[in-house]
Amino acid sequence: LGLLTAKLQPDFRIDRTAPKCHTPRRNPDVEATLAFFKDVHRWCEGVQSYFAGDLFAVPVQDAPALPRGAIEAAAERVFVPVVPLFYPPQEQEGPEPPSVLPTPGDLNLYLEHQRHSLEEVKLEMRRLFPSEGPGLITVSEAELVLVTHVAQHMAQHWADAVQYLEELLRQGLVAALGKVVGPQEFAEYMDFHYRKLFRGGCGPQAFCYAVRRPHHYPEGTLSIETDTPKGPQPIQTLVKTFPAAPDRLMHFAIDAATSATFMGEHYVHGYISHHFSGQPQAQLKLVARARQFSSFLVVVGRILAHDRLDPTYAILLENKDELNIPLDLETIPTPAEFRDAIEALSPEQQRFAKAIRAMQLESTLFAICVIQIKPQLERLLRLPSDSLTKEIQLTQDLMELFIKYQVPSDLVTSCGQSEPGPGPEAALQLVKGHVEALKEMIAGAREKELTEQQEVYVKRAFEIPEPITKTWANELTSSCLAPKSLDQPQKVRDGPRMMKRAMQQPQPRFFSALGAPPPPPGCAFAPPGAEPQPQMAYPGKGGKGGYSATPPPPPPPPQQQQQQQQQQQGAVTPAPPSDPGVSPVDPAEGVDAAAEGTIDYTQIPVQMDRQFERLDKDSALRPTIVKVGPRWTGSQHKGLLGESKAVDLDTDAQKECRNKAMDLLDALSRSGTLPIEEATLHIFVAATHRFDQSLLDTVIQQNINPIDRMECSALIMASTIHQDKPSALIEGTHVPRISTHSPLLFSAD
């Protein structure tokens, strides 16, 4: 009734200046009218339920049967004067131009037709229902129920008409675009738009990097990909590069007692994803591929401090291996949502919530470290640069010695740390000699273990605990070949049969663990007259060419090695700068310098959270935690000509791969005393712009241009990553346009 004028004429208007007025359907005035009609519809249902459900069902003696469905059928014939129409705005005063559409003045004709149809239905009700009588239902009650049905129809028609106007907008947008645009097409457009928006070097770049040294063929590639209709494609990230510097050192723990130091290029990546309501979250995966005769290490974890990495996962990739690690995105509340949620809490509860959120923000620092093996091996062995580039077999042997046999790196270096380095060719030959000597020693040890295992087989076959001597074995053989006698012991007579049965038993795991074939059937000992094994040469001071026949002593335990290294660090003299295989960087000095020159990456999420709270007026940007999925997939090649074989790494296999990689890192870093120089660190920070509705509903119902919103979010992320104001990152021609819909971005310029 508040919308009626003094002359009882309706006066309904939409205030287009209201902040929440988006479309002819989505505005406070229409929402209030819809709420009113919903209440009317609900009240009419109550009236109908009372009369039709309660009073009509009461039996009355001598009363005629009432047609219950006649009222609802009659209401369907009443004309409803609700028509959805769009009228063009009137630009000037005067008579309206001719149009085929009905004018607002024609509404009286609609109302007159409705009144006429309603009177006809009432006459029909008077013929069907008695005016008075013994029953509870008369024509008056029937007309009341009829009016409630007509009111319901009018309310429903009005809601449908308003919804139809919104559907016309949707159809017009789809017709203009020629298709229904989805999130994937929207992502493709944003990549296209960013290339024109940002200045050179400031815009998003594909997260795909070659693992290589300067002027060398790549060892492999590292990328973060997502599935698209065109296949897997690298994601686009905002990147800031920090070149390698001696004072920018990072550390990670190999084990509880050993910490390795690495240096190299650092890349800080900012990733903005969008998520529309009802659409699945983007699925990311970390993909690493190694080329043939190449190898490198991938360490995945999080940044704990300005100079510390937590290596949660690690794996060695070599010889055309491919690894796919799924990455799950988990969002946390926006700064505004967090502030509003803790507003009613006590000071103690607020401090607790802020502490947990600080930990969550630091958890958004996802780190990937790529370590090249050949350059570090050359520094470890004091070899000139590029010495192992063409030494494929030597590189494989060294990695096998370090990983499989846990050989200390000091046994294969070309010279000691305090000794002057030999020439390039001499150094390489010395390393080859040490490797061959160790391989011969390991082969001899394996053969000795095989012989001992064969003796164990024979002892079990004859069940004789005493050692088998040559004389006793001859007597046993002759007794077995002699004619059988009832006086012979049963154990001796069944000796050959028991030996044959033992030789036919399945091969134990011992042989598969050593990688050697089992002994041939029927042969328990080495054949008589076999030539003795040649005497092996071991690295040492005695013998010809620096080798000795005496095997080196076993390496001390890891704890004793660590104590010896700590005691010797002060006494070790660095190699002269002229040595091409040793870096002049001192690890101790580098750690002290890192306190001043290293960038505190842990402050990036904090700064980004503040920027979100200050510049994100819609409170739609959510910090996102990147987590590694539980199950990895990939492929391996068995042999040079073998076909690729799919592999599936569960949690146990991932732990085994990490242990293998950490053993190799322990050897490459000489248990933490030798810095790793050829390493690349990628720090990945993500945020998600979440829309409350689907893409088309965001445009049609909320009258929001998602391009402007994503543009603003990208500029907030870019200004934090590059540590620069937004106007300095984009082309000057876009500044006036962006300042109209996102003025807060330029308020600090």
URUR-V667469 format. One record per residue. N is the residue number from 1. OMEGA is omega in whole degrees, 0 to 359 (* if undefined). Layout:
n: (N,N)
omega: (OMEGA,OMEGA)
//
This chain:
n: (1,2,3,4,5,6,7,8,9,10,11,12,13,14,15,16,17,18,19,20,21,22,23,24,25,26,27,28,29,30,31,32,33,34,35,36,37,38,39,40,41,42,43,44,45,46,47,48,49,50,51,52,53,54,55,56,57,58,59,60,61,62,63,64,65,66,67,68,69,70,71,72,73,74,75,76,77,78,79,80,81,82,83,84,85,86,87,88,89,90,91,92,93,94,95,96,97,98,99,100,101,102,103,104,105,106,107,108,109,110,111,112,113,114,115,116,117,118,119,120,121,122,123,124,125,126,127,128,129,130,131,132,133,134,135,136,137,138,139,140,141,142,143,144,145,146,147,148,149,150,151,152,153,154,155,156,157,158,159,160,161,162,163,164,165,166,167,168,169,170,171,172,173,174,175,176,177,178,179,180,181,182,183,184,185,186,187,188,189,190,191,192,193,194,195,196,197,198,199,200,201,202,203,204,205,206,207,208,209,210,211,212,213,214,215,216,217,218,219,220,221,222,223,224,225,226,227,228,229,230,231,232,233,234,235,236,237,238,239,240,241,242,243,244,245,246,247,248,249,250,251,252,253,254,255,256,257,258,259,260,261,262,263,264,265,266,267,268,269,270,271,272,273,274,275,276,277,278,279,280,281,282,283,284,285,286,287,288,289,290,291,292,293,294,295,296,297,298,299,300,301,302,303,304,305,306,307,308,309,310,311,312,313,314,315,316,317,318,319,320,321,322,323,324,325,326,327,328,329,330,331,332,333,334,335,336,337,338,339,340,341,342,343,344,345,346,347,348,349,350,351,352,353,354,355,356,357,358,359,360,361,362,363,364,365,366,367,368,369,370,371,372,373,374,375,376,377,378,379,380,381,382,383,384,385,386,387,388,389,390,391,392,393,394,395,396,397,398,399,400,401,402,403,404,405,406,407,408,409,410,411,412,413,414,415,416,417,418,419,420,421,422,423,424,425,426,427,428,429,430,431,432,433,434,435,436,437,438,439,440,441,442,443,444,445,446,447,448,449,450,451,452,453,454,455,456,457,458,459,460,461,462,463,464,465,466,467,468,469,470,471,472,473,474,475,476,477,478,479,480,481,482,483,484,485,486,487,488,489,490,491,492,493,494,495,496,497,498,499,500,501,502,503,504,505,506,507,508,509,510,511,512,513,514,515,516,517,518,519,520,521,522,523,524,525,526,527,528,529,530,531,532,533,534,535,536,537,538,539,540,541,542,543,544,545,546,547,548,549,550,551,552,553,554,555,556,557,558,559,560,561,562,563,564,565,566,567,568,569,570,571,572,573,574,575,576,577,578,579,580,581,582,583,584,585,586,587,588,589,590,591,592,593,594,595,596,597,598,599,600,601,602,603,604,605,606,607,608,609,610,611,612,613,614,615,616,617,618,619,620,621,622,623,624,625,626,627,628,629,630,631,632,633,634,635,636,637,638,639,640,641,642,643,644,645,646,647,648,649,650,651,652,653,654,655,656,657,658,659,660,661,662,663,664,665,666,667,668,669,670,671,672,673,674,675,676,677,678,679,680,681,682,683,684,685,686,687,688,689,690,691,692,693,694,695,696,697,698,699,700,701,702,703,704,705,706,707,708,709,710,711,712,713,714,715,716,717,718,719,720,721,722,723,724,725,726,727,728,729,730,731,732,733,734,735,736,737,738,739,740,741,742,743,744,745,746,747,748,749)
omega: (179,180,180,177,179,178,179,175,181,179,181,180,177,179,183,179,180,181,182,178,183,183,175,178,185,177,183,182,179,179,179,179,177,178,178,181,175,177,178,180,181,179,178,177,178,179,180,179,181,183,186,183,185,186,180,184,181,180,179,182,179,178,180,178,183,177,185,183,182,182,181,178,179,180,179,183,179,181,179,185,178,182,177,181,172,178,176,180,180,186,183,180,181,180,180,178,180,182,177,180,176,180,177,178,179,181,179,177,177,181,179,178,177,180,180,179,179,178,178,179,178,177,177,178,180,178,183,185,181,177,176,180,183,184,179,183,175,181,179,178,179,178,177,178,178,181,178,177,179,178,177,179,179,178,180,178,179,178,179,180,178,178,179,176,177,179,175,177,180,180,178,179,179,178,179,181,181,180,174,184,179,180,181,177,177,178,178,179,181,175,177,182,181,180,178,184,187,173,183,179,182,184,179,179,180,177,178,187,177,176,187,168,179,177,177,176,183,173,181,180,176,182,169,189,174,182,178,175,178,183,178,180,176,177,179,181,171,192,168,186,174,182,180,180,181,182,179,183,175,183,171,185,173,172,184,184,187,177,181,179,178,179,181,180,176,177,175,184,173,185,177,175,178,181,177,181,180,180,179,178,179,180,180,175,176,185,177,181,177,178,180,181,179,181,174,181,176,179,183,180,181,178,181,181,183,181,185,178,176,183,182,181,177,182,177,178,181,170,173,173,176,184,176,181,179,179,180,180,180,183,174,184,176,178,179,178,179,180,180,183,183,184,182,181,177,179,179,179,177,178,177,180,179,178,178,179,176,177,179,180,178,178,177,179,179,187,176,180,179,183,177,190,186,178,180,175,179,178,181,183,181,176,176,179,180,180,183,182,181,179,185,182,180,178,178,179,180,179,178,178,183,186,188,186,176,182,176,183,180,182,183,179,181,178,178,182,180,181,176,183,177,178,183,182,180,180,180,179,177,179,178,179,178,180,179,179,179,178,177,179,179,178,177,179,178,180,178,179,177,179,179,179,176,177,178,177,182,179,179,182,182,181,179,183,184,176,181,176,183,181,181,179,178,179,180,180,180,179,179,181,181,178,182,178,179,181,182,177,182,183,182,182,182,183,181,181,178,177,179,179,179,180,181,179,181,180,180,181,182,183,179,179,179,182,181,180,178,179,181,180,177,181,182,182,174,181,181,179,179,181,178,180,179,180,184,177,182,179,180,182,182,177,182,178,178,181,180,178,180,181,180,178,180,180,178,178,182,181,179,175,181,179,179,180,179,178,184,183,180,184,182,178,182,181,180,181,181,180,182,185,185,179,179,182,177,183,183,179,181,180,179,180,182,180,181,188,184,177,180,182,181,179,181,178,180,178,180,179,177,178,177,182,184,190,182,184,181,183,182,182,182,171,188,177,179,181,179,180,185,187,181,177,179,180,178,177,177,180,183,183,182,178,180,181,180,179,180,185,175,184,180,178,178,177,178,178,179,178,179,180,180,175,178,178,177,178,182,180,183,180,173,182,181,180,176,186,183,179,179,182,176,177,190,178,185,173,183,173,185,175,183,183,178,185,181,178,176,181,187,187,182,181,181,174,183,177,178,181,179,177,178,180,179,179,175,178,183,180,177,181,183,180,182,180,184,182,179,183,185,176,185,181,182,184,180,181,183,181,179,181,178,183,182,180,184,180,182,181,*)
//
